[in-house]
């Protein structure tokens, strides 16, 4: 069931369709960290098979509403089917890019994303768009992968390939600066999983990427140099 079974509490996944769980490619559980309230309007950036959006839709209840945005029509179709199977009606999946969101200014209470922003070539645009669509007082709660210290060139790309960051990963301080440049305040990066050599080896085995792990296996300096974080920020 992908990595989702390791990332979410089992009760969170209860009644979520298997196909949504299998399609999950996240690196955390931003929904449970977002403290969603009944009646809130929520956006999931890069909604994929719909797992986070479906969980969020249940949390905000019938008086709330959840949008998912994804750039692939196949995922929109899959997520829409999964939401129907889950019996969740307060949800809509929109075709679009996270760098140019198909939603109006100041229209949402919460923006979520699970390990998708690191696939963007223009992360600054993603942050600006998230800021634009949030209402004043809105919050941004995102799982992503960052580096905590400098990683030498020879090890950087093998790590990225193991953890799935095909466009690379930002240093944590740069990630924070991008968010602040977009206008966000109270930006906080909370480490979730630190990628020790053991964790990287487990991930490489699970994803059949041991050829990349072999390139870094004896490099103790990279143990703990990167990891997944939950990013919290606010629009004042």
KOLSE-717843 format. One record per residue (C-alpha): residue number from 1; residue in three letters; x, y, z. Coordinates in pm, whole numbers, plus 50000, padded with zeros to 5 digits. Example, Ala and Ser with C-alpha at 12.3 -4.5 7.8 and 13.67 -1.06 7.14 Angstrom:
2
<rec nr="1" rest="ALA" u="51230" v="49550" w="50780"/>
<rec nr="2" rest="SER" u="51367" v="49894" w="50714"/>
END
This chain:
236
<rec nr="1" rest="UNK" u="50000" v="50000" w="50000"/>
<rec nr="2" rest="UNK" u="50276" v="50244" w="49911"/>
<rec nr="3" rest="UNK" u="50438" v="50412" w="50209"/>
<rec nr="4" rest="UNK" u="50107" v="50550" w="50332"/>
<rec nr="5" rest="UNK" u="50059" v="50274" w="50589"/>
<rec nr="6" rest="UNK" u="50379" v="50389" w="50763"/>
<rec nr="7" rest="UNK" u="50291" v="50760" w="50750"/>
<rec nr="8" rest="UNK" u="49934" v="50773" w="50879"/>
<rec nr="9" rest="UNK" u="49772" v="50640" w="51192"/>
<rec nr="10" rest="UNK" u="49561" v="50335" w="51106"/>
<rec nr="11" rest="UNK" u="49241" v="50507" w="51222"/>
<rec nr="12" rest="UNK" u="49314" v="50795" w="50982"/>
<rec nr="13" rest="UNK" u="49316" v="50548" w="50692"/>
<rec nr="14" rest="UNK" u="48998" v="50370" w="50800"/>
<rec nr="15" rest="UNK" u="48743" v="50387" w="50513"/>
<rec nr="16" rest="UNK" u="48992" v="50544" w="50271"/>
<rec nr="17" rest="UNK" u="48975" v="50349" w="49941"/>
<rec nr="18" rest="UNK" u="49267" v="50112" w="49880"/>
<rec nr="19" rest="UNK" u="49341" v="50274" w="49542"/>
<rec nr="20" rest="UNK" u="49389" v="50614" w="49713"/>
<rec nr="21" rest="UNK" u="49627" v="50458" w="49966"/>
<rec nr="22" rest="UNK" u="49820" v="50274" w="49693"/>
<rec nr="23" rest="UNK" u="49859" v="50593" w="49486"/>
<rec nr="24" rest="UNK" u="49999" v="50788" w="49781"/>
<rec nr="25" rest="UNK" u="50357" v="50908" w="49736"/>
<rec nr="26" rest="UNK" u="50375" v="51131" w="50041"/>
<rec nr="27" rest="UNK" u="50650" v="51175" w="50299"/>
<rec nr="28" rest="UNK" u="50434" v="51273" w="50597"/>
<rec nr="29" rest="UNK" u="50084" v="51328" w="50730"/>
<rec nr="30" rest="UNK" u="50016" v="51703" w="50696"/>
<rec nr="31" rest="UNK" u="49640" v="51659" w="50742"/>
<rec nr="32" rest="UNK" u="49661" v="51541" w="51101"/>
<rec nr="33" rest="UNK" u="49905" v="51825" w="51177"/>
<rec nr="34" rest="UNK" u="49680" v="52094" w="51029"/>
<rec nr="35" rest="UNK" u="49424" v="52092" w="51311"/>
<rec nr="36" rest="UNK" u="49138" v="52115" w="51059"/>
<rec nr="37" rest="UNK" u="48808" v="52247" w="51192"/>
<rec nr="38" rest="UNK" u="48451" v="52186" w="51077"/>
<rec nr="39" rest="UNK" u="48348" v="52438" w="50811"/>
<rec nr="40" rest="UNK" u="48701" v="52517" w="50688"/>
<rec nr="41" rest="UNK" u="48786" v="52542" w="50319"/>
<rec nr="42" rest="UNK" u="49100" v="52349" w="50231"/>
<rec nr="43" rest="UNK" u="49325" v="52301" w="49930"/>
<rec nr="44" rest="UNK" u="49557" v="52004" w="49872"/>
<rec nr="45" rest="UNK" u="49841" v="52088" w="49632"/>
<rec nr="46" rest="UNK" u="49927" v="51794" w="49405"/>
<rec nr="47" rest="UNK" u="49637" v="51583" w="49527"/>
<rec nr="48" rest="UNK" u="49736" v="51261" w="49345"/>
<rec nr="49" rest="UNK" u="49500" v="50974" w="49422"/>
<rec nr="50" rest="UNK" u="49315" v="51190" w="49674"/>
<rec nr="51" rest="UNK" u="49421" v="51038" w="50007"/>
<rec nr="52" rest="UNK" u="49489" v="51365" w="50193"/>
<rec nr="53" rest="UNK" u="49193" v="51546" w="50039"/>
<rec nr="54" rest="UNK" u="48954" v="51264" w="50138"/>
<rec nr="55" rest="UNK" u="49083" v="51261" w="50496"/>
<rec nr="56" rest="UNK" u="49058" v="51642" w="50509"/>
<rec nr="57" rest="UNK" u="48704" v="51641" w="50369"/>
<rec nr="58" rest="UNK" u="48592" v="51414" w="50653"/>
<rec nr="59" rest="UNK" u="48757" v="51642" w="50909"/>
<rec nr="60" rest="UNK" u="48598" v="51966" w="50786"/>
<rec nr="61" rest="UNK" u="48258" v="51797" w="50762"/>
<rec nr="62" rest="UNK" u="47960" v="51885" w="50545"/>
<rec nr="63" rest="UNK" u="47989" v="52255" w="50623"/>
<rec nr="64" rest="UNK" u="48351" v="52256" w="50497"/>
<rec nr="65" rest="UNK" u="48493" v="52200" w="50151"/>
<rec nr="66" rest="UNK" u="48814" v="52059" w="50005"/>
<rec nr="67" rest="UNK" u="48977" v="52119" w="49667"/>
<rec nr="68" rest="UNK" u="49256" v="51910" w="49524"/>
<rec nr="69" rest="UNK" u="49471" v="52040" w="49238"/>
<rec nr="70" rest="UNK" u="49672" v="51805" w="49020"/>
<rec nr="71" rest="UNK" u="49833" v="51847" w="48679"/>
<rec nr="72" rest="UNK" u="49753" v="51500" w="48545"/>
<rec nr="73" rest="UNK" u="49400" v="51425" w="48419"/>
<rec nr="74" rest="UNK" u="49450" v="51056" w="48511"/>
<rec nr="75" rest="UNK" u="49503" v="51148" w="48876"/>
<rec nr="76" rest="UNK" u="49202" v="51381" w="48876"/>
<rec nr="77" rest="UNK" u="48991" v="51094" w="48744"/>
<rec nr="78" rest="UNK" u="49134" v="50846" w="48997"/>
<rec nr="79" rest="UNK" u="49090" v="51088" w="49291"/>
<rec nr="80" rest="UNK" u="48731" v="51169" w="49187"/>
<rec nr="81" rest="UNK" u="48648" v="50796" w="49175"/>
<rec nr="82" rest="UNK" u="48818" v="50740" w="49512"/>
<rec nr="83" rest="UNK" u="48621" v="51024" w="49673"/>
<rec nr="84" rest="UNK" u="48295" v="50881" w="49534"/>
<rec nr="85" rest="UNK" u="48387" v="50536" w="49666"/>
<rec nr="86" rest="UNK" u="48464" v="50692" w="50005"/>
<rec nr="87" rest="UNK" u="48121" v="50857" w="50000"/>
<rec nr="88" rest="UNK" u="48270" v="51206" w="50038"/>
<rec nr="89" rest="UNK" u="48071" v="51477" w="49861"/>
<rec nr="90" rest="UNK" u="48232" v="51800" w="49991"/>
<rec nr="91" rest="UNK" u="48532" v="51767" w="49761"/>
<rec nr="92" rest="UNK" u="48637" v="51867" w="49411"/>
<rec nr="93" rest="UNK" u="48950" v="51784" w="49214"/>
<rec nr="94" rest="UNK" u="49070" v="52050" w="48972"/>
<rec nr="95" rest="UNK" u="49308" v="52012" w="48681"/>
<rec nr="96" rest="UNK" u="49581" v="52273" w="48706"/>
<rec nr="97" rest="UNK" u="49933" v="52351" w="48814"/>
<rec nr="98" rest="UNK" u="50041" v="52434" w="49167"/>
<rec nr="99" rest="UNK" u="50238" v="52730" w="49025"/>
<rec nr="100" rest="UNK" u="49915" v="52885" w="48887"/>
<rec nr="101" rest="UNK" u="49622" v="52773" w="49100"/>
<rec nr="102" rest="UNK" u="49271" v="52776" w="48947"/>
<rec nr="103" rest="UNK" u="49122" v="52934" w="49261"/>
<rec nr="104" rest="UNK" u="49040" v="53293" w="49365"/>
<rec nr="105" rest="UNK" u="49240" v="53516" w="49603"/>
<rec nr="106" rest="UNK" u="49171" v="53498" w="49978"/>
<rec nr="107" rest="UNK" u="48934" v="53203" w="49944"/>
<rec nr="108" rest="UNK" u="49079" v="52929" w="50166"/>
<rec nr="109" rest="UNK" u="49153" v="52863" w="50532"/>
<rec nr="110" rest="UNK" u="49423" v="52599" w="50486"/>
<rec nr="111" rest="UNK" u="49666" v="52489" w="50214"/>
<rec nr="112" rest="UNK" u="49806" v="52136" w="50249"/>
<rec nr="113" rest="UNK" u="50058" v="51944" w="50043"/>
<rec nr="114" rest="UNK" u="50228" v="51608" w="50087"/>
<rec nr="115" rest="UNK" u="50573" v="51592" w="49932"/>
<rec nr="116" rest="UNK" u="50478" v="51761" w="49604"/>
<rec nr="117" rest="UNK" u="50635" v="52107" w="49621"/>
<rec nr="118" rest="UNK" u="50981" v="51953" w="49586"/>
<rec nr="119" rest="UNK" u="50880" v="51838" w="49234"/>
<rec nr="120" rest="UNK" u="50823" v="52195" w="49121"/>
<rec nr="121" rest="UNK" u="51081" v="52379" w="48910"/>
<rec nr="122" rest="UNK" u="50948" v="52705" w="49051"/>
<rec nr="123" rest="UNK" u="50897" v="52663" w="49424"/>
<rec nr="124" rest="UNK" u="50882" v="53042" w="49476"/>
<rec nr="125" rest="UNK" u="50574" v="53058" w="49249"/>
<rec nr="126" rest="UNK" u="50410" v="52775" w="49445"/>
<rec nr="127" rest="UNK" u="50461" v="52962" w="49774"/>
<rec nr="128" rest="UNK" u="50326" v="53288" w="49625"/>
<rec nr="129" rest="UNK" u="50018" v="53110" w="49490"/>
<rec nr="130" rest="UNK" u="49952" v="52937" w="49822"/>
<rec nr="131" rest="UNK" u="49978" v="53276" w="49992"/>
<rec nr="132" rest="UNK" u="49745" v="53437" w="49735"/>
<rec nr="133" rest="UNK" u="49461" v="53186" w="49775"/>
<rec nr="134" rest="UNK" u="49471" v="53184" w="50155"/>
<rec nr="135" rest="UNK" u="49249" v="53418" w="50353"/>
<rec nr="136" rest="UNK" u="49418" v="53646" w="50606"/>
<rec nr="137" rest="UNK" u="49461" v="53425" w="50912"/>
<rec nr="138" rest="UNK" u="49497" v="53120" w="50690"/>
<rec nr="139" rest="UNK" u="49764" v="52857" w="50740"/>
<rec nr="140" rest="UNK" u="49996" v="52648" w="50530"/>
<rec nr="141" rest="UNK" u="50083" v="52296" w="50650"/>
<rec nr="142" rest="UNK" u="50300" v="52091" w="50420"/>
<rec nr="143" rest="UNK" u="50517" v="51778" w="50426"/>
<rec nr="144" rest="UNK" u="50834" v="51804" w="50223"/>
<rec nr="145" rest="UNK" u="51196" v="51690" w="50204"/>
<rec nr="146" rest="UNK" u="51489" v="51922" w="50274"/>
<rec nr="147" rest="UNK" u="51860" v="51908" w="50348"/>
<rec nr="148" rest="UNK" u="51973" v="52017" w="50694"/>
<rec nr="149" rest="UNK" u="52336" v="52072" w="50599"/>
<rec nr="150" rest="UNK" u="52556" v="52074" w="50291"/>
<rec nr="151" rest="UNK" u="52574" v="51739" w="50111"/>
<rec nr="152" rest="UNK" u="52866" v="51678" w="49879"/>
<rec nr="153" rest="UNK" u="52783" v="51659" w="49508"/>
<rec nr="154" rest="UNK" u="52868" v="51289" w="49471"/>
<rec nr="155" rest="UNK" u="52615" v="51190" w="49740"/>
<rec nr="156" rest="UNK" u="52345" v="51452" w="49676"/>
<rec nr="157" rest="UNK" u="52183" v="51300" w="49367"/>
<rec nr="158" rest="UNK" u="52191" v="50937" w="49485"/>
<rec nr="159" rest="UNK" u="52007" v="51050" w="49802"/>
<rec nr="160" rest="UNK" u="51756" v="51245" w="49590"/>
<rec nr="161" rest="UNK" u="51695" v="50939" w="49374"/>
<rec nr="162" rest="UNK" u="51641" v="50715" w="49676"/>
<rec nr="163" rest="UNK" u="51389" v="50947" w="49844"/>
<rec nr="164" rest="UNK" u="51219" v="51051" w="49519"/>
<rec nr="165" rest="UNK" u="51328" v="51416" w="49492"/>
<rec nr="166" rest="UNK" u="51378" v="51413" w="49116"/>
<rec nr="167" rest="UNK" u="51420" v="51793" w="49108"/>
<rec nr="168" rest="UNK" u="51650" v="51802" w="49408"/>
<rec nr="169" rest="UNK" u="51580" v="51924" w="49761"/>
<rec nr="170" rest="UNK" u="51616" v="52269" w="49907"/>
<rec nr="171" rest="UNK" u="51824" v="52343" w="50215"/>
<rec nr="172" rest="UNK" u="51591" v="52403" w="50511"/>
<rec nr="173" rest="UNK" u="51698" v="52767" w="50550"/>
<rec nr="174" rest="UNK" u="51631" v="52838" w="50179"/>
<rec nr="175" rest="UNK" u="51287" v="52678" w="50207"/>
<rec nr="176" rest="UNK" u="51211" v="52908" w="50500"/>
<rec nr="177" rest="UNK" u="51338" v="53213" w="50310"/>
<rec nr="178" rest="UNK" u="51119" v="53131" w="50006"/>
<rec nr="179" rest="UNK" u="50813" v="53114" w="50231"/>
<rec nr="180" rest="UNK" u="50898" v="53443" w="50399"/>
<rec nr="181" rest="UNK" u="50959" v="53608" w="50059"/>
<rec nr="182" rest="UNK" u="50607" v="53500" w="49956"/>
<rec nr="183" rest="UNK" u="50469" v="53684" w="50260"/>
<rec nr="184" rest="UNK" u="50428" v="53404" w="50514"/>
<rec nr="185" rest="UNK" u="50503" v="53460" w="50881"/>
<rec nr="186" rest="UNK" u="50579" v="53225" w="51172"/>
<rec nr="187" rest="UNK" u="50747" v="52980" w="50935"/>
<rec nr="188" rest="UNK" u="50851" v="52666" w="51118"/>
<rec nr="189" rest="UNK" u="51009" v="52344" w="50987"/>
<rec nr="190" rest="UNK" u="50950" v="52052" w="51220"/>
<rec nr="191" rest="UNK" u="51171" v="51749" w="51141"/>
<rec nr="192" rest="UNK" u="50969" v="51432" w="51090"/>
<rec nr="193" rest="UNK" u="51207" v="51161" w="50965"/>
<rec nr="194" rest="UNK" u="51581" v="51219" w="50962"/>
<rec nr="195" rest="UNK" u="51744" v="51021" w="50683"/>
<rec nr="196" rest="UNK" u="52019" v="50824" w="50854"/>
<rec nr="197" rest="UNK" u="52206" v="50568" w="50642"/>
<rec nr="198" rest="UNK" u="51976" v="50297" w="50787"/>
<rec nr="199" rest="UNK" u="51663" v="50486" w="50679"/>
<rec nr="200" rest="UNK" u="51808" v="50548" w="50331"/>
<rec nr="201" rest="UNK" u="51894" v="50179" w="50299"/>
<rec nr="202" rest="UNK" u="51539" v="50076" w="50397"/>
<rec nr="203" rest="UNK" u="51391" v="50322" w="50146"/>
<rec nr="204" rest="UNK" u="51627" v="50205" w="49871"/>
<rec nr="205" rest="UNK" u="51532" v="49840" w="49934"/>
<rec nr="206" rest="UNK" u="51159" v="49918" w="49941"/>
<rec nr="207" rest="UNK" u="51179" v="50113" w="49614"/>
<rec nr="208" rest="UNK" u="51427" v="49880" w="49439"/>
<rec nr="209" rest="UNK" u="51688" v="50158" w="49426"/>
<rec nr="210" rest="UNK" u="51980" v="49981" w="49594"/>
<rec nr="211" rest="UNK" u="52209" v="50080" w="49305"/>
<rec nr="212" rest="UNK" u="52186" v="50439" w="49435"/>
<rec nr="213" rest="UNK" u="52235" v="50335" w="49797"/>
<rec nr="214" rest="UNK" u="52554" v="50150" w="49706"/>
<rec nr="215" rest="UNK" u="52700" v="50484" w="49591"/>
<rec nr="216" rest="UNK" u="52661" v="50634" w="49940"/>
<rec nr="217" rest="UNK" u="52668" v="50329" w="50172"/>
<rec nr="218" rest="UNK" u="53008" v="50405" w="50322"/>
<rec nr="219" rest="UNK" u="52961" v="50781" w="50348"/>
<rec nr="220" rest="UNK" u="52889" v="50845" w="50718"/>
<rec nr="221" rest="UNK" u="52896" v="51223" w="50662"/>
<rec nr="222" rest="UNK" u="52554" v="51218" w="50493"/>
<rec nr="223" rest="UNK" u="52377" v="51033" w="50774"/>
<rec nr="224" rest="UNK" u="52114" v="51274" w="50903"/>
<rec nr="225" rest="UNK" u="52200" v="51548" w="50651"/>
<rec nr="226" rest="UNK" u="51850" v="51540" w="50501"/>
<rec nr="227" rest="UNK" u="51499" v="51438" w="50596"/>
<rec nr="228" rest="UNK" u="51129" v="51502" w="50581"/>
<rec nr="229" rest="UNK" u="50975" v="51797" w="50762"/>
<rec nr="230" rest="UNK" u="50635" v="51941" w="50834"/>
<rec nr="231" rest="UNK" u="50634" v="52308" w="50733"/>
<rec nr="232" rest="UNK" u="50397" v="52540" w="50917"/>
<rec nr="233" rest="UNK" u="50335" v="52901" w="50813"/>
<rec nr="234" rest="UNK" u="50067" v="53169" w="50840"/>
<rec nr="235" rest="UNK" u="49919" v="53449" w="50634"/>
<rec nr="236" rest="UNK" u="49856" v="53739" w="50868"/>
END
